[in-house]
Amino acid sequence: MAEPELSAAELAVRVRSATDRAVDGNKDGVAAAARLFADCVAADGVIHAFGTGHSQATALEIAGRAGGLIPTSRIGLSDLVLRGGEDRSVLADPLLERRPGLAGRLYELAAPRPQDLFVIISNSGVNNSVVDMALTAREKGHRLVALTSLEHTRSVPALHPSGKRLADLADAVLDNCAPAGDALLPLPGGGALCGVSTITSALLVQMVVAESVALLIAEGHEAPVYVSANLPGGFERNAALEARYEGRLHRGGH
C-alpha cells in the first residue's frame, strides 16, 4: 500500500473537499443561523461568541473584525483574569475548560441582555465549559447557534453530567465537517497533521454574516458593519457605531 502523501498540494485538495462539504451540507444551518443573527441585531441585541482552545480563532472571526457585524462580543477564559479578578495562574491549568461551574461565572462577566444571541464553537462539543455555557444560555432564554464537528462529537462520549453535547442544545447547528481529531493528512506512523476546522468554521461564519446582513437590509434595518480601522476614517466610523452598544462589547485577551 502506498504511503500517504504529505504535501501542500495534497492538503489543498483535502481542504477544498472539506470546504465543499461544509458549503453543501450546511445550507439549512446557515439559513437558520442567519435568521437568528438578523433577529438579534434588529432587536438591538449583541451576538456573544464563545470558544476555548483553537475555537477561539472562530470566536475572533465573529467578534470585532473588519467586514463583520459590530454588535458582537467575545467571551473567553481570559475574562476570568481580565474582568473577573482571578489570578492569571488559573489560565495555566490545561484542563480549565473542563472545570464545572466555569460557564456561570463567564456568563455573569458578559452581562448579556435577554435579546442577545450566543454562538458557541467547539470541535468536539463535549467539554464541560462548552456544554455548561450552552445550558446556561438556554436557561436564561437566549437563542443559541452551535458550530461543531458532527463527525467528532458523535465519535466521542459525552463528558457533561447531563449527557448532552453542544449540538443537542442549539437552535441552529453548523457542521464544520472536520474529521474526528481535526487533522487531515495521515502520518505514516499513525496520527495526522494539519487541522481544518478553523478554515471551514471561518467560512461558515462569513456565510452566516452575509446572509444575515442581506436579511437586515431586505427587512429595512440598518446593518452595522465594521470597516477596517486601517482605512482612512475607519477607526472613527467604527467607534461611532460601537458607541451605541457602550459597555456591551468585549473583545477579551489574545
Backbone as numpy.savetxt, mean C-alpha at the origin, in Angstrom:
# Nx Ny Nz CAx CAy CAz Cx Cy Cz
18.56 -31.64 -17.36 17.71 -30.44 -17.36 18.59 -29.20 -17.36
18.25 -28.23 -18.18 19.05 -27.02 -18.28 18.94 -26.21 -16.99
20.06 -25.58 -16.62 20.06 -24.72 -15.45 19.21 -23.48 -15.74
18.50 -22.96 -14.73 17.71 -21.76 -14.96 18.60 -20.59 -15.36
18.13 -19.78 -16.28 18.92 -18.65 -16.76 18.85 -17.50 -15.76
20.01 -16.98 -15.39 20.09 -15.82 -14.53 20.62 -14.67 -15.37
19.74 -13.80 -15.78 20.15 -12.70 -16.63 19.14 -11.57 -16.54
19.59 -10.38 -16.90 18.68 -9.24 -16.95 17.56 -9.48 -17.95
17.90 -10.12 -19.09 16.90 -10.37 -20.11 15.81 -11.31 -19.61
16.21 -12.38 -18.91 15.23 -13.32 -18.39 14.36 -12.66 -17.32
14.98 -11.84 -16.48 14.19 -11.12 -15.48 13.16 -10.23 -16.16
13.56 -9.52 -17.21 12.63 -8.63 -17.90 11.45 -9.41 -18.47
11.72 -10.59 -19.01 10.64 -11.43 -19.55 9.66 -11.80 -18.44
10.18 -12.19 -17.29 9.31 -12.62 -16.20 8.56 -11.45 -15.57
9.20 -10.29 -15.52 8.52 -9.11 -14.99 7.38 -8.71 -15.92
7.63 -8.74 -17.23 6.56 -8.42 -18.18 5.38 -9.37 -18.02
5.68 -10.65 -17.83 4.62 -11.63 -17.64 3.82 -11.31 -16.38
4.53 -10.96 -15.29 3.85 -10.64 -14.04 3.00 -9.38 -14.17
3.51 -8.37 -14.84 2.73 -7.14 -15.00 1.51 -7.38 -15.90
1.67 -8.20 -16.93 0.53 -8.54 -17.78 -0.55 -9.26 -16.98
-0.14 -10.20 -16.13 -1.11 -10.92 -15.30 -1.79 -9.96 -14.32
-1.01 -9.04 -13.77 -1.58 -8.09 -12.80 -2.61 -7.19 -13.47
-2.31 -6.72 -14.67 -3.25 -5.85 -15.39 -4.50 -6.63 -15.77
-4.32 -7.79 -16.35 -5.46 -8.57 -16.84 -6.32 -9.12 -15.71
-5.68 -9.46 -14.59 -6.41 -10.11 -13.51 -7.02 -9.19 -12.48
-6.78 -7.87 -12.61 -7.24 -6.94 -11.58 -8.23 -5.91 -12.10
-8.85 -6.18 -13.22 -9.78 -5.19 -13.77 -10.89 -4.84 -12.78
-11.50 -5.84 -12.18 -12.57 -5.58 -11.21 -12.01 -4.95 -9.94
-10.86 -5.44 -9.49 -10.26 -4.89 -8.28 -9.86 -3.44 -8.43
-9.28 -3.09 -9.57 -8.90 -1.70 -9.82 -10.13 -0.82 -9.86
-11.18 -1.27 -10.51 -12.41 -0.48 -10.58 -13.01 -0.26 -9.19
-13.01 -1.32 -8.38 -13.57 -1.21 -7.03 -12.72 -0.29 -6.16
-11.41 -0.43 -6.24 -10.52 0.41 -5.45 -10.61 1.87 -5.89
-10.70 2.11 -7.20 -10.82 3.48 -7.70 -12.10 4.14 -7.20
-13.18 3.38 -7.15 -14.44 3.92 -6.62 -14.26 4.34 -5.16
-13.57 3.53 -4.38 -13.33 3.86 -2.97 -12.43 5.07 -2.84
-11.38 5.17 -3.66 -10.50 6.33 -3.64 -11.31 7.59 -3.96
-12.08 7.56 -5.02 -12.83 8.73 -5.45 -13.85 9.14 -4.39
-14.56 8.18 -3.83 -15.55 8.50 -2.81 -14.89 9.14 -1.59
-13.73 8.65 -1.22 -13.00 9.20 -0.07 -12.61 10.65 -0.33
-12.01 10.91 -1.48 -11.56 12.27 -1.79 -12.75 13.22 -1.89
-13.82 12.77 -2.52 -15.01 13.61 -2.67 -15.65 13.96 -1.34
-15.47 13.10 -0.35 -16.03 13.31 0.98 -15.06 14.04 1.91
-14.02 14.66 1.34 -13.00 15.36 2.12 -12.25 14.38 3.04
-12.07 13.15 2.55 -11.34 12.17 3.31 -9.87 12.11 2.91
-9.13 11.36 3.70 -7.71 11.12 3.46 -7.49 9.62 3.29
-6.63 9.26 2.36 -6.29 7.86 2.10 -5.04 7.52 2.89
-5.16 6.58 3.82 -4.04 6.18 4.68 -3.42 4.89 4.15
-2.14 4.93 3.83 -1.43 3.76 3.31 -0.53 3.18 4.39
-0.64 1.88 4.60 0.16 1.21 5.63 0.80 -0.03 5.05
2.11 -0.13 5.26 2.84 -1.34 4.89 4.09 -1.43 5.73
4.56 -2.64 5.97 5.80 -2.84 6.70 6.81 -3.49 5.75
8.08 -3.52 6.16 9.10 -4.10 5.30 9.14 -3.41 3.96
9.31 -4.19 2.90 9.38 -3.60 1.56 8.02 -3.11 1.07
6.97 -3.47 1.76 5.66 -2.92 1.40 5.58 -1.42 1.65
6.53 -0.89 2.43 6.59 0.56 2.62 6.83 1.27 1.29
7.51 0.61 0.37 7.75 1.23 -0.94 6.44 1.52 -1.65
5.48 0.63 -1.52 4.18 0.85 -2.16 3.39 1.92 -1.42
3.52 1.96 -0.09 2.89 3.05 0.66 3.43 4.40 0.20
4.73 4.46 -0.07 5.33 5.69 -0.59 4.81 6.02 -1.98
4.45 5.00 -2.73 3.89 5.21 -4.07 2.51 5.86 -3.99
1.83 5.66 -2.88 0.49 6.23 -2.69 0.55 7.62 -2.08
1.40 7.80 -1.09 1.34 9.01 -0.25 2.46 9.98 -0.55
2.09 11.14 -1.09 3.02 12.25 -1.20 3.93 12.25 -2.39
3.55 11.63 -3.49 4.44 11.61 -4.65 3.86 12.42 -5.81
4.76 12.92 -6.65 4.34 13.69 -7.82 3.42 12.85 -8.70
2.32 13.46 -9.14 1.35 12.74 -9.95 0.34 11.96 -9.15
0.46 12.00 -7.83 -0.46 11.27 -6.97 -1.44 12.21 -6.29
-2.39 11.63 -5.59 -3.41 12.40 -4.89 -2.82 13.07 -3.66
-3.24 14.29 -3.41 -2.74 15.04 -2.26 -3.29 14.53 -0.93
-4.59 14.24 -0.81 -5.09 13.78 0.49 -4.70 12.33 0.79
-3.41 12.12 0.99 -2.86 10.79 1.27 -1.91 10.89 2.45
-1.86 9.86 3.25 -1.02 9.85 4.44 -0.42 8.47 4.59
0.81 8.43 5.09 1.49 7.14 5.25 1.63 6.80 6.73
1.21 5.60 7.07 1.39 5.07 8.42 2.56 4.09 8.38
3.51 4.26 9.28 4.67 3.37 9.31 5.08 3.04 10.73
5.85 1.98 10.89 6.32 1.60 12.21 7.15 2.71 12.85
7.82 3.51 12.01 8.62 4.61 12.54 7.78 5.65 13.26
6.45 5.66 13.03 5.58 6.60 13.73 5.64 6.39 15.24
5.93 5.17 15.67 6.02 4.90 17.10 7.08 5.77 17.76
8.15 6.06 17.01 9.25 6.89 17.52 9.03 8.35 17.16
8.74 8.62 15.89 8.67 9.99 15.40 7.50 10.76 16.01
6.39 10.06 16.25 5.20 10.75 16.75 4.66 10.16 18.03
5.11 8.95 18.38 4.56 8.28 19.55 5.42 8.30 20.78
6.65 8.84 20.67 7.49 8.99 21.85 8.24 7.76 22.30
8.19 6.66 21.55 8.92 5.47 21.97 10.40 5.61 21.62
11.24 4.87 22.34 12.68 4.90 22.08 12.95 4.27 20.71
13.91 4.83 19.98 14.19 4.34 18.64 14.65 2.89 18.63
15.08 2.37 19.76 15.53 0.97 19.83 14.41 0.00 19.49
13.15 0.44 19.64 12.02 -0.45 19.33 12.05 -0.86 17.86
12.60 0.00 17.00 12.62 -0.29 15.57 13.66 -1.33 15.19
14.55 -1.67 16.14 15.58 -2.68 15.86 15.03 -4.10 15.96
13.84 -4.25 16.49 13.24 -5.57 16.64 12.82 -6.10 15.28
13.46 -7.17 14.77 13.11 -7.67 13.44 11.70 -8.24 13.36
11.10 -8.52 14.50 9.76 -9.08 14.53 8.73 -8.06 15.02
9.11 -6.78 14.97 8.20 -5.74 15.47 6.85 -5.80 14.77
6.85 -6.06 13.46 5.59 -6.04 12.72 4.64 -7.15 13.13
5.13 -8.10 13.91 4.27 -9.19 14.38 3.76 -8.95 15.80
4.11 -7.83 16.40 3.77 -7.57 17.79 2.28 -7.29 17.94
1.59 -8.04 18.80 0.16 -7.78 19.01 -0.06 -6.39 19.61
-1.15 -5.76 19.24 -1.51 -4.47 19.78 -0.85 -3.28 19.12
0.08 -3.55 18.22 0.81 -2.47 17.56 -0.11 -1.60 16.71
-1.03 -2.21 16.00 -1.88 -1.47 15.07 -2.76 -0.45 15.77
-3.23 -0.78 16.97 -4.08 0.15 17.70 -3.36 1.46 18.00
-2.10 1.34 18.38 -1.30 2.54 18.67 -1.05 3.34 17.40
-0.72 2.67 16.32 -0.49 3.37 15.05 -1.76 4.05 14.56
-2.88 3.41 14.76 -4.16 4.01 14.37 -4.40 5.29 15.16
-4.16 5.26 16.46 -4.33 6.45 17.30 -3.45 7.59 16.81
-2.22 7.28 16.46 -1.29 8.31 16.00 -1.72 8.91 14.66
-2.33 8.08 13.82 -2.80 8.57 12.52 -4.02 9.47 12.66
-4.81 9.26 13.70 -6.00 10.06 14.00 -6.91 10.24 12.78
-7.33 9.15 12.15 -8.18 9.27 10.95 -9.59 9.75 11.29
-10.23 10.34 10.29 -11.62 10.74 10.40 -12.50 9.63 9.82
-13.80 9.63 10.14 -14.66 8.52 9.71 -14.68 8.29 8.20
-14.56 9.34 7.40 -14.65 9.19 5.95 -13.32 8.77 5.32
-12.28 8.62 6.13 -10.97 8.25 5.59 -10.94 6.78 5.15
-10.09 6.53 4.16 -9.94 5.19 3.57 -8.58 4.62 3.96
-8.53 3.31 4.14 -7.26 2.64 4.43 -6.85 1.77 3.24
-5.56 1.84 2.90 -4.95 0.93 1.93 -3.83 0.22 2.66
-3.95 -1.09 2.78 -2.95 -1.87 3.51 -2.25 -2.80 2.53
-0.92 -2.77 2.58 -0.10 -3.50 1.63 0.70 -4.56 2.36
0.61 -5.79 1.91 1.41 -6.88 2.48 1.46 -8.03 1.50
2.65 -8.45 1.12 2.76 -9.55 0.18 2.16 -10.83 0.75
2.50 -11.14 2.00 1.98 -12.36 2.61 0.58 -12.17 3.16
0.30 -10.98 3.67 -1.03 -10.69 4.21 -1.38 -11.42 5.48
-0.36 -11.90 6.23 -0.68 -12.71 7.40 -0.06 -12.20 8.70
0.86 -11.25 8.64 1.51 -10.81 9.87 0.53 -10.06 10.77
0.78 -10.16 12.09 -0.16 -9.62 13.07 -0.47 -8.15 12.87
0.57 -7.31 12.66 0.33 -5.87 12.58 -0.55 -5.53 11.38
-0.38 -6.26 10.28 -1.16 -6.01 9.07 -2.62 -6.39 9.29
-2.85 -7.58 9.81 -4.23 -8.02 10.05 -4.87 -7.20 11.16
-4.10 -6.88 12.20 -4.62 -6.02 13.27 -5.06 -4.67 12.72
-4.24 -4.08 11.85 -4.60 -2.78 11.29 -5.87 -2.89 10.45
-5.99 -3.96 9.69 -7.20 -4.16 8.89 -8.42 -4.32 9.79
-8.29 -5.11 10.84 -9.40 -5.30 11.76 -9.77 -4.00 12.46
-8.76 -3.23 12.86 -9.00 -1.96 13.53 -9.74 -1.00 12.59
-9.26 -0.91 11.36 -9.90 -0.02 10.39 -11.36 -0.40 10.17
-11.62 -1.69 10.03 -12.99 -2.14 9.81 -13.87 -1.88 11.03
-13.32 -2.15 12.22 -14.09 -1.94 13.45 -14.45 -0.47 13.64
-13.59 0.42 13.14 -13.84 1.86 13.25 -14.70 2.38 12.10
-15.11 1.52 11.20 -16.03 1.91 10.14 -15.40 2.39 8.86
-14.09 2.20 8.69 -13.42 2.64 7.47 -13.55 1.59 6.37
-13.56 2.05 5.13 -13.45 1.14 4.00 -11.98 0.78 3.83
-11.74 -0.38 3.21 -10.38 -0.91 3.17 -10.05 -1.51 1.81
-8.89 -1.13 1.27 -8.33 -1.74 0.07 -7.11 -2.55 0.50
-7.04 -3.80 0.07 -5.88 -4.65 0.36 -5.07 -4.86 -0.91
-3.75 -4.74 -0.79 -2.86 -5.04 -1.90 -1.92 -6.13 -1.43
-2.03 -7.32 -2.04 -1.34 -8.49 -1.53 -1.02 -9.44 -2.67
-0.28 -10.49 -2.37 -0.08 -11.58 -3.32 -1.02 -12.72 -2.93
-2.01 -12.95 -3.76 -2.95 -14.03 -3.43 -2.27 -15.39 -3.45
-1.30 -15.58 -4.35 -0.57 -16.85 -4.36 0.17 -17.06 -3.05
0.84 -16.01 -2.58 1.61 -16.14 -1.34 0.68 -16.34 -0.14
-0.35 -15.48 -0.02 -1.18 -15.54 1.17 -1.94 -16.86 1.28
-2.25 -17.47 0.13 -2.97 -18.74 0.16 -2.04 -19.93 0.42
-0.73 -19.69 0.35 0.23 -20.79 0.50 0.83 -20.88 1.89
0.48 -19.95 2.78 1.05 -19.93 4.13 -0.07 -19.92 5.15
0.21 -20.41 6.36 -0.84 -20.40 7.39 -1.13 -18.99 7.88
-2.37 -18.76 8.28 -2.73 -17.49 8.90 -2.08 -17.42 10.28
-1.42 -16.31 10.59 -0.71 -16.17 11.86 -1.55 -15.45 12.91
-2.54 -14.69 12.48 -3.32 -13.91 13.42 -4.28 -14.81 14.20
-4.50 -14.53 15.49 -5.41 -15.36 16.29 -6.81 -15.47 15.70
-7.22 -14.47 14.94 -8.55 -14.50 14.33 -8.65 -15.51 13.21
-7.50 -15.97 12.71 -7.48 -16.85 11.55 -7.69 -16.11 10.23
-7.74 -14.79 10.29 -7.97 -13.98 9.10 -6.67 -13.60 8.41
-6.77 -13.42 7.11 -5.71 -12.82 6.31 -6.17 -11.44 5.85
-5.24 -10.62 5.43 -5.58 -9.27 4.98 -6.68 -9.29 3.92
-6.55 -10.17 2.94 -7.51 -10.21 1.84 -8.93 -10.54 2.30
-9.05 -11.23 3.44 -10.37 -11.60 3.95 -11.16 -10.40 4.45
-10.48 -9.30 4.73 -11.10 -8.19 5.44 -11.36 -6.98 4.57
-10.97 -7.03 3.31 -10.99 -5.84 2.45 -12.28 -5.70 1.66
-12.62 -4.45 1.35 -13.72 -4.15 0.44 -13.29 -4.34 -1.00
-12.01 -4.12 -1.28 -11.45 -4.33 -2.62 -10.07 -4.95 -2.45
-9.77 -5.96 -3.25 -8.48 -6.66 -3.18 -7.75 -6.50 -4.50
-6.49 -6.09 -4.42 -5.60 -6.02 -5.57 -4.54 -7.09 -5.41
-4.40 -7.94 -6.41 -3.44 -9.04 -6.39 -2.21 -8.63 -7.19
-1.06 -8.50 -6.51 0.15 -8.07 -7.22 0.78 -9.18 -8.07
0.22 -10.37 -8.01 0.65 -11.50 -8.85 2.10 -11.90 -8.62
2.66 -11.55 -7.47 3.99 -12.03 -7.12 3.90 -13.48 -6.67
4.93 -14.27 -6.94 4.92 -15.66 -6.47 5.13 -15.72 -4.96
4.83 -16.85 -4.35 5.16 -17.04 -2.94 6.66 -16.81 -2.75
7.00 -15.93 -1.82 8.40 -15.60 -1.63 8.86 -14.42 -2.45
8.05 -13.98 -3.42 8.24 -12.75 -4.18 9.25 -12.85 -5.33
10.35 -13.59 -5.13 11.44 -13.56 -6.11 11.12 -14.38 -7.35
11.69 -13.94 -8.49 11.31 -14.50 -9.79 12.30 -15.49 -10.39
13.58 -15.29 -10.17 14.59 -16.09 -10.87 15.11 -17.21 -9.97
14.82 -18.47 -10.31 15.30 -19.59 -9.48 16.82 -19.69 -9.49
17.39 -19.96 -8.33 18.84 -20.17 -8.21 19.16 -21.64 -8.33
20.30 -21.99 -8.90 20.64 -23.41 -9.12 20.62 -24.24 -7.84
21.05 -23.65 -6.73 21.10 -24.42 -5.48 19.85 -24.30 -4.64
18.79 -23.72 -5.19 17.56 -23.51 -4.44 17.38 -22.04 -4.09
16.18 -21.66 -3.84 15.89 -20.26 -3.58 15.73 -19.48 -4.88
15.58 -18.19 -4.76 15.35 -17.36 -5.94 15.79 -15.93 -5.63
15.92 -15.11 -6.67 16.28 -13.72 -6.48 15.42 -12.82 -7.36
15.49 -11.52 -7.06 14.79 -10.47 -7.81 13.28 -10.48 -7.54
12.90 -9.74 -6.48 11.50 -9.61 -6.13 10.75 -8.76 -7.14
9.48 -9.06 -7.32 8.66 -8.36 -8.33 7.50 -7.59 -7.72
7.18 -7.82 -6.45 5.95 -7.26 -5.90 5.94 -5.74 -5.91
7.10 -5.11 -5.70 7.12 -3.65 -5.70 6.77 -3.10 -7.08
7.22 -3.79 -8.12 6.97 -3.33 -9.49 5.48 -3.44 -9.83
4.90 -4.61 -9.60 3.50 -4.80 -9.95 2.57 -4.01 -9.03
2.95 -3.89 -7.76 2.12 -3.12 -6.83 2.09 -1.64 -7.21
3.25 -1.10 -7.58 3.30 0.30 -8.01 2.43 0.52 -9.23
2.46 -0.41 -10.16 1.63 -0.29 -11.35 0.15 -0.29 -10.97
-0.26 -1.20 -10.11 -1.66 -1.27 -9.71 -2.10 0.01 -9.00
-1.25 0.53 -8.13 -1.58 1.78 -7.44 -1.81 2.91 -8.43
-0.91 3.03 -9.40 -1.06 4.12 -10.37 -2.30 3.92 -11.25
-2.65 2.68 -11.54 -3.88 2.41 -12.29 -5.10 2.86 -11.48
-5.10 2.59 -10.19 -6.21 3.01 -9.34 -6.29 4.53 -9.28
-5.14 5.20 -9.15 -5.13 6.66 -9.11 -5.72 7.22 -10.41
-5.29 6.68 -11.54 -5.80 7.16 -12.83 -7.32 7.02 -12.91
-7.82 5.85 -12.52 -9.26 5.61 -12.60 -10.03 6.48 -11.60
-9.46 6.68 -10.41 -10.16 7.47 -9.40 -10.23 8.94 -9.80
-9.16 9.47 -10.37 -9.19 10.86 -10.82 -10.18 11.03 -11.98
-10.24 10.04 -12.87 -11.22 10.09 -13.95 -12.64 10.14 -13.38
-12.91 9.36 -12.34 -14.23 9.37 -11.71 -14.52 10.73 -11.09
-13.55 11.28 -10.37 -13.75 12.57 -9.71 -14.09 13.66 -10.73
-13.33 13.70 -11.81 -13.56 14.73 -12.83 -14.93 14.53 -13.50
-15.26 13.28 -13.83 -16.54 13.00 -14.49 -17.72 13.36 -13.62
-17.53 13.29 -12.28 -18.62 13.56 -11.35 -18.59 14.98 -10.81
-17.74 15.83 -11.41 -17.75 17.24 -11.07 -16.99 17.63 -9.83
-16.08 16.76 -9.37 -15.28 17.06 -8.18 -13.87 17.50 -8.58
-13.27 18.29 -7.73 -11.87 18.64 -7.93 -11.01 17.42 -7.62
-9.97 17.24 -8.39 -9.03 16.15 -8.15 -7.70 16.77 -7.71
-7.45 16.84 -6.40 -6.21 17.46 -5.91 -5.02 16.55 -6.12
-4.15 16.92 -7.05 -3.03 16.07 -7.46 -1.72 16.84 -7.30
-0.71 16.15 -6.83 0.62 16.75 -6.70 1.28 16.95 -8.06
1.96 18.07 -8.20 2.95 18.22 -9.26 4.32 18.11 -8.61
5.33 17.92 -9.39 6.67 17.80 -8.84 7.08 19.09 -8.16
7.60 18.96 -6.95 8.12 20.13 -6.24 9.37 20.68 -6.91
9.92 19.93 -7.85 11.12 20.36 -8.55 10.81 21.07 -9.87
9.52 21.34 -10.12 9.12 22.19 -11.23 8.86 23.60 -10.71
9.06 24.62 -11.53 8.82 26.00 -11.07 7.41 26.16 -10.51
7.30 26.64 -9.29 6.01 26.86 -8.65 5.38 25.63 -8.07
5.99 24.47 -8.27 5.39 23.22 -7.81 5.26 23.13 -6.30
6.30 23.50 -5.59 6.27 23.42 -4.13 5.16 24.30 -3.57
5.07 25.53 -4.08 4.07 26.47 -3.58 2.65 26.00 -3.90
2.45 25.46 -5.09 1.13 24.95 -5.47 0.73 23.79 -4.57
1.65 22.87 -4.36 1.35 21.71 -3.51 1.05 22.14 -2.08
1.85 23.08 -1.57 1.65 23.53 -0.19 0.28 24.16 0.00
-0.17 24.93 -1.00 -1.49 25.56 -0.91 -2.60 24.51 -0.85
-2.47 23.45 -1.63 -3.48 22.39 -1.62 -3.39 21.55 -0.35
-2.19 21.29 0.12 -2.02 20.53 1.37 -2.64 21.26 2.56
-2.65 22.59 2.50 -3.16 23.38 3.62 -4.62 23.06 3.92
-5.35 22.58 2.93 -6.74 22.21 3.14 -6.87 21.02 4.10
-5.81 20.26 4.22 -5.82 19.05 5.06 -4.87 19.20 6.24
-4.73 20.42 6.72 -3.73 20.71 7.75 -3.84 19.75 8.94
-2.70 19.18 9.29 -2.63 18.27 10.44 -3.07 16.85 10.13
-3.50 16.57 8.89 -4.04 15.25 8.56 -3.12 14.42 7.67
-2.10 15.04 7.09 -1.22 14.35 6.15 0.11 14.10 6.81
0.45 12.83 6.97 1.71 12.45 7.61 2.49 11.58 6.63
3.79 11.85 6.54 4.60 11.12 5.56 5.53 10.11 6.21
5.67 10.13 7.53 6.52 9.16 8.21 7.98 9.36 7.92
8.81 8.48 8.47 10.25 8.52 8.23 10.62 7.62 7.09
11.88 7.65 6.73 12.35 6.85 5.61 13.33 5.79 6.12
